[in-house]
Amino acid sequence: MDENNERSQARTQTTERPPLPKDFRAIVMYGMSKEEALAIMKAVKAISPSMRDTAFAMTTDTNIAWPLGQLIAELGEEHRMMRKWTEAQRTKPE
């Protein structure tokens, strides 16, 4: 079992999750091809500046059985980590 699955199973077993920010937005996609998913992401982000920070997820064999709250919590954590990484890359000295 890989580290992500172990972490996900550990979260499944606990009922406490950090609260998501009130302004967190997420879209979960099921049955889309990669091309369709990318087109949806691009279209959503083009709606308005407030939609540019929307988090997206595709269902997987692992997360399809999760309760929605668990999936959104996991997505929120991944989105937060990716924003932190992106910011670090932007400020990284060359």
N, C-alpha and C positions, 0 to 999 in steps of 0.2 A: 504494500500500500504506500502511495507516495505521500509526501509531507502535506500537500493541500487536502487530500482526502482525510488524513488523520486530524488535521485542524478542523475540517468541516464536521467530522464525526464528534469531536470534542465539543463543538458549539451546539450540535444537536442534543447532546446529553445535558447541557446546562440550560436553565430557563432564563438566566440573566443575560441580556444583551445590552450593549451601550445604545443609548437613544440616538436615533438619526436626527440630523439637523432638520429643523422645520422646513427649510427651503430645499431639501433634497428631492430631486426628481429622477425617476427611473423608468425605463421601458424594458420589459422582458419580451423577447421574441421566440416564437416556437414555429418550426417548420419552414424557416426562411433559408434560402441559399445565401452564401457569403455575399454575392453580388446584391441580392435583394436587401440583406441586412445593412450593407454599406450605403445603399441608396436611401433606405429609411433613416439611417443615422444622419446622413447629409441633409435630407429634407427637414427633419425635425430641428436640427441645429440652425437651419436657414429661416425658421419661423420668426424668431426674435432673439435679441441678445440674451434674454433670460433663459432661453432654451439651450444655449451653447454649453452649459455645464451639466447637461443631462447625462446620467449614467445609463449604459445599455448592457444588456446581457442576452446571451442565447441560452436556451435550455440545453442541458447535457444529460447524459445517462446518469450522472451522479446527482445533479440538482433537481431533476424532474420530479423526484419523490419528496422533496423538502416541502415543508409548510411555506407559504408565501412570505410570512414574516422573516423566516430564516434566510430565504433567498435574498430578500431586500436588504437585510442586515449584512449579509456577506458581500453583496454588491456595493453597499455603502462603504464598507471597510476597504474593499479593493479600489474603489473610486478615490477614496481619501489618500490611499497609498500612492496611486498613480499620479494624482495632482501634486503630491509632495515630491515625487521623483521628477516629474516634469519641471517643477519649479527649480529643483536642484540643478537640473541640466541647463536651464536658462541662465542661472547665475554662476555656473561652473566656469572658472578661469580657463582660458585657452592655452 
